[in-house]
Amino acid sequence: MDMILELVTKGNDFLWSFLLIVLLCGTGFYYTIRLRFIQVRKFAAGCRQVFGHFSMNGEKHEKGEMSPFQSIATAIAAQVGTGNLAGAATALIGGGPGAIFWMWVSAFCGMATIYAEAVLAQTYKTEVNGEVTGGPVYYIKAAFKGTFGRVLACLFAIFIVLALGFMGNMVQSNSIGAAFVEVFRVFEWNIPPVTVGLVLAALSVFIFLGGTKRLAAVVEKLVPIMAGIYIVGSLLLIFMNITKVPEAFSLIFRGAFQPDAVLGAGAGITVREAIRFGVARGLFSNEAGMGSTPHAHARAKAETPHQQGLCAMISVFIDTFIILNLTVFSILTTGVMSTGKDGTALTQAAFTQGFGTFGIFFVAVCLFFFAFSTILGWHFFGLINVKYLFGEGAGKVYSILVAVCIVIGSTLKLELVWALADFFNGLMVIPNVLALLALSGLVAKISRSSQNAGK
């Protein structure tokens, strides 16, 4: 395992030290300028699009389509997972408080990127075997004709299956297992994490086999409830330490440019590491530019691609600027970074500081629902690409393999699981971003025409 971790770490150093930071932030900045700061100008319109379609009544659509709210709920279900609880903690430990500043920057630019992803997903969606589908493989082939486009689309499909369906879902189950290990310790129960993995796999398979309709019905109910509970609990904790909030902001802004001034010269964290961990964990959290959420946006029964793009922007805002920040300020205002804990355990330590033993249960339960919803979303995204690569018949085999990965992930070391996820996430970004850049003219044209029409 140590040898595998070393090899994957070297691969991540190559990908995340320069290449992907430039690609992701550069693409987001380019779209921000080209679309004239659409994430600011059309923020209110995006909120109206999302919450104007709010429903928990199980809207039904034909041919595998979803309502706009169901598509956003599916996207947020995939986005709001361990990245918001465990990922925020690993970013703080790996890159210092300054990593959060760079997470904000990448998320702000990412709102423009994900707008483009959703617009293209809607524009190039298609119907396969009587079911509406879409995603990056379709707009990658539209961006690059001939053999190159087909190869690039296939590479993306392979990478996303590995990144989300397998490695990503291992991260989710690993974090859930770690959270419940802390709970079991309270009661002095000798229950191994693999037990949690088995239960999680069984619940997941039940939803997997129900197809798009069951997925949409579950996430449109689960997402608002789980987000609401975590928001209330986090706000209570932050208000209990409200006098520490200015100091937390100071740590973030100073740490973004002078990590040593915050952590001490002996910490060894540089500005480059702050940027790397901020962008990498931000991507794992909000998925802007990664090419995952376009699969949900393609299935939305939207009036125009532009309107679905506005909805997509709000999903990044909810994920990073609301839910992830609540975790960050819960940790920074409780002063638990010095405990030596990392990942889920660090977040639990923060809530334990405010709520005692109940904090351990609270984080474990929230993480279970967050990660469970992400598993459902990521399985769905991977499934679309498995069908693209191998046909309809491969779907059940893929679902079984995902369930096996969920069980395995609950038993692995934290460092290896996150390293593998970062590596394959990075690989899937490249073909997706190349297509986004190649089709930027079309996105800008659709945006202009829709806005000129008053939409």
N, C-alpha and C positions, 0 to 999 in steps of 0.2 A: 504493500500500500504506500509506503514512504517513497518508493521509486516512482510510482504513478503520480503521486502528489508533486514530486520534484519536476517531472516532465511537464505536467499540466501547468504548474506555476511558471515555468519558463515560457510556455506558449502564451500564457496570459500577460506576462511581462512584455512580450513582443506586440500583442494585440492592443493592450490597454495603455501602454506607456505613451503612445503617440497616434498610431493609425486610427483607432476607433474614436478617440477623443476628438480628433480633427474631423473625421467623417460625420459623427453625430452632432457635435456642436456646430460644425461648419454648415451642415445641411439645415439645421434648425435656424441658424442665424440668416442663412441665404433666403429661406422661405419667409422668415420674419420680415426681412427687408422687401422682398419681391411682393409679398401679400400686404405690405404696408401695415405691419403690426396688427394683423387680423385678430390675434389673441387678446388685444386690448380693445380695438374698435368694435368687435363683434362679441365681446364677452357676455354682455347682457342678453343679446339675441340667442346665444348658445344656451344660456340658463333657461330662457323661455322655451327653447326647443326641447330640452331635457325634461324639465319639470312640468311643462305643459302636456306631456304625454305620460305623466306619472300614473301608474296603475299597478295594483297587486291582485287584479282579478283574473289573471290568466288569459289574456287576449290570445286568440287563435288565428293563425294565418295559414294559407295553403302553401304547398310546395316548399316547406322548410323555411318560410320567411318568418321574421320576427317583427314585432312592433318596434318603433324607435326606442321606447323605454327598455324593452326586453334586450335589444342589441346593446344599449349602453350598460344595462345591468350585467350582461354577459361580459362585456369588455372590462367593467370595473371589478367583476368577480375575478377575472384573470389578473387584473392589475393589483388589487388590494389583497395581498397575501403576506407571506413571511417577510417580503421586502419592507413592509411597513412596520413590522415589529422587530424581527430579528435582523433584517437587512439594515435598518437605520442604526441599530446598535453596532453591527460590524463595521459600518462606515465610520462611526464615531471612534471606535477603537483603532481601526486600520489607518484612517486618514486624519484623525483628530476632529475637533469641532468644526474646523475650517472646511471639511469635506461637505458639510451641509450647505454652505454658501454655494459651492460649485454644483451641488445637487439642485439648488433653486435655479441657478443659471441655466443648467441643461434642461430642466423641466419647463422653464419659461419659453425657451427656444423650441422645446419638444412639442409645445402646444401647437405651433405652426406646422411642425413636421407631421403630427398625427392628423391634423386637418387634411393635409395632402394625402396621407394614406387612406383616410376614409373616403375622400372624394374619388380617388382612383379605384378603390374597392367597389364603390357604387357604379362608377362608369364602366368598369370591365366585368361586372358580375355576369354570370351565365347560368344556364340550367343544364344539369347533368342527371340523367336517369329520373327526370321529372321533378328534381329538387333544385331550388335556387342555391347557388354557391358562388364563391369568389374568394379573392385574397391575392397576395403578392405574386403567386405563380402566374396568374392571368395577366396582371399588368406588367410583370417582368417580360413576358413574351411579346406584349404589345410595344414595349420600349425598345426591345432588341429583337429584330427579325431574324429568322433563319436558325441555323444550328446553335449559334452563340446564345440566343435567347432561350432556346429549349434547354441547353445545358445549364445555364444560369438558374433557370426556374427549377430544374431538377435538383441542383445543389441546394437551393433554398429549401425545397421540400424536405430533403434529407436532413439538413441542419436543424430545421424547426422540430422535426419528429424527435431527434436526439436531444435538442436543447430543452424543449418544453415537455413533450410527452414522456420522455424517460428521465433525463438528468434533472430537469426543473421540478418534476413531481417528486423526485427523490429528496430535493431540498425541502419541499413542503412537508413531507412525512417526517423528515429528520427533525425539523423544527418542532413539529407537534409532539414527536416522541420525547424530545429534550424538555419541552414544557411540562409534560405529564410526569416525567421522571422527578422533577422538582415537587410536584404534587404528591407523588407516591412516597417521597422521602418524609414529608410532613406526617404521614400516617404510618411510616416505617413499614410500608408494603414492599415486598421484594418482587415487583412485577417488571419484567424486562420491557424495553421500548418496542420490541418486535410485536408485542401483544397489541399495542396501539396501532402499529402498522397494519396488522391483520384486520382489525375492526375497521380502520379507515379504508382499506382496500375493498372490503365487503360492501360498505356503504357506497363507495364510488362505482363499483361494478353495477349496482342496482340502478344508478342514474345513467351510467354509460349505455346500458341496454335499452333505455327508454327513448333514446334518440333526441333530436332537436327539441321536440315539444316538451318532453319531461325536463330537459335542461333549462329551457326558457321559463317554464313554470316554477322551477325551484329557485333560480337565481333572482327573478323579479321579486320574490318574497324574502329571500335570505339576505340579499345585499343591503336593502334599506334598514332592516332590523339590526344586522351585525354592525353596520357602520354607526348607527345611532347609539347603540349600547357602548361601543368603544369611545365615541366622541364624548359622551356624558361622563364616563369614568375618567378619561384623560383630563378633561377640563376641571373636574373636581380636584384631581391631584395637583394640577398646575396652579389652581387658585389657592390651594393650601400652601403653596410656595411662591406666591405671586411676587414677593419682594426679590426673588432670585431671577426673575425673567429678564430684567435689563442686563444682568451679568451674563446670562446665557447668550443673549444677542451679541454682547461684547466678545465673548469667547469665539463665536462663529465668525464674526467679521475679522477679528484679529488673527484667528487661526487660518483663515483663507489665504493670507499673505505673509504671515509671520508665525508659523506653527511653533517655533521654539519659544516665542514670547508667551505662548499659552501653556505649553506642555513642558518647557524646559529643554535646554540644549541636549540633554541626555536621552530624550525621547526618540530621536532619530527620524522623526517624520518631517518630510520636506513638502514644499508647495506642490511639487509634482505628484506626490502620493496623495495629498489632499484632493487634488483635481481628479486623479485616477479613481480613488474610492468613491468620491462624490458622483462622478459621471457613471461609473459601473453600477453602483447600488441604486442610483437614480433610474437607470435603464431597467434594472431588474424590478424596480418598483412600478414605474409608470409605463414602461414598454414602448415609449415613443421612438419611432425609427426602427424598431426591432422587427416589425412585420407580423406581429401576432394578432393584435386587435382588429386589423382590417378584415379578418375572417368573419367577425361578428358584425362589423359595419356593412359588409357586403350583403348580409341577409336581412337588413332592415328594410321595411317597406316605407322608404323615405320619399318625400315629394320631389326633392332634387338632391344631387350629390353634395351641393354646397351646404344644405341644411344638415345633412348627416355629418359633414365635416365640422360644423359648429358644435354638434353634440359631442363629437370625439374630443374636442378641445377641453370641454368641461370635465371629462373623465380624468384627464391628466391633472387638472386643477384640484379635483376632489381627492385624488390619490396622493399627490405629493404635497400640495400646499395646505391641505387640511389634515388628512389622516396621518401621513408620515411625520409632519411637523409636530403633531400631538405627542408622538413617541419621542421625538428628539427633545422636546422641551420637558417632557416627563423625566427623561434621564438627566438632562443638564441641570434642572432646578432641584433635583433631589440629591445631587452630588455623588452618585453611585459609580461614576467612571473609575474611581480609585479602588473599587472592590476587587479588581482583577478578573471580573466576569466578562463574558462576551456573548453575543447573539441573544437568544431567547432569555437566557439566565440573567443578562444585564437588564433587560426590560422588566423581568419579574422582580429583580432587586429594587428597581425604581418604584414599582407599585407596592411592594412590600414595605418600603420606607413610609408610604402614606397610609396604607390600609392594613398593615400587618399581614398575617397569614392569608387573609382573604385576597390580597393582591396576587399571590401565586395562582390561586384558582381563577381569578378574573382574567389574567393574561392567558392562562392555558385554555380557557373556554373560548375567549375571543380569537386566539390564534387557531384553535381547531376550526372554527367556522370560516375565518379568513382563508386559511390554507386549503380547507376543503372546497370552498368555492373556486379557488384558483386551480385546484386539481381538475375540477369539472370543466372550467374554461380552457385550460391548456390541453386537456385530453381532446376536447372538441376541435381546437385549432390543429392539433397534430393529426386528428382523424381525417380532416379535409384533405391534408397533404398525403396521407397514406393512400386514400382513395384515388388521388390524382396520380400517384406513382404506380400503384398496384391494382387498382380497381376496387369495386364495391366489396368483393369477397374477402379482402384483407382486413376489413374493419374489426371483426370480432377477435382475430388473432392479435391485432394491435392493442385492443382493449385489455386483453388478458396479460400481455406483456407490460402494459402500464401498471396494472394491479400488482404484478410481481415486483416492479421497480419501487412501488410505494412501500411494499414490505421490506425490501432490501435497504431502501433509503433510511428507514427508521433505525437501522443498526449501525450505520457508517459514522466515521469521524466528521465533525463539523467542517474542518478545513478542506478535506477532500471533496465533499459534496458541493460546497460553494465554489471551489476552484473549477470543477467540472462544469457547473452551471455557467459561470462567467465565460469559460472557453467557448462553449457551443453557442451561447447567446451572442458572443462576439462574431462568430463565423456567420450566423444567419443575418446579421446586420448588413454585411457587405453587399450581397446581391440586391437586398431590398433598397438600400440607400442609393445604389447606382441607378436603379430604375426610377426612384423618386427624383433624382437630379435630371435624368434624361427626359422625364415627362413634366418638368416644372412649368414649361410653357403652357401645356394643356391645363394644368391646375390653375394657373394664374388667369387663363382665359375663362374657365368655368366660374371662378370666383368673381371676376369683373362682371360677366354677363348676368350672374345671379343678383349681384348687388345693384347693378344698373336697373334691374327689373324690380328692385325694392324688396328683395327676399333676404 
